[in-house]
């Protein structure tokens, strides 16, 4: 076994920190996926509106909208005249 030195202790600490960050990233990703599934279910199966989901979860409306769009959730209402005009300009 190699002799312990300040450098080897630092290297071990760096490796432990990196391993912990990888575990934290995996946990964060799992949590985000679980949250997204719950949001989609609330919108599709439970008939909640994005605004209601945002209020219930204390997450911004925009975040809820992005989750819904990423999951191909149908719009709950038709686009407004202004948004249709903007879409046609592109």
PyMOL commands that set and color helices and strands:
alter all, ss='L'
color gray80, all
select helices_A, chain A and resi 6-44+50-57+61-70+81-89
alter helices_A, ss='H'
color red, helices_A
deselect
rebuild
show_as cartoon
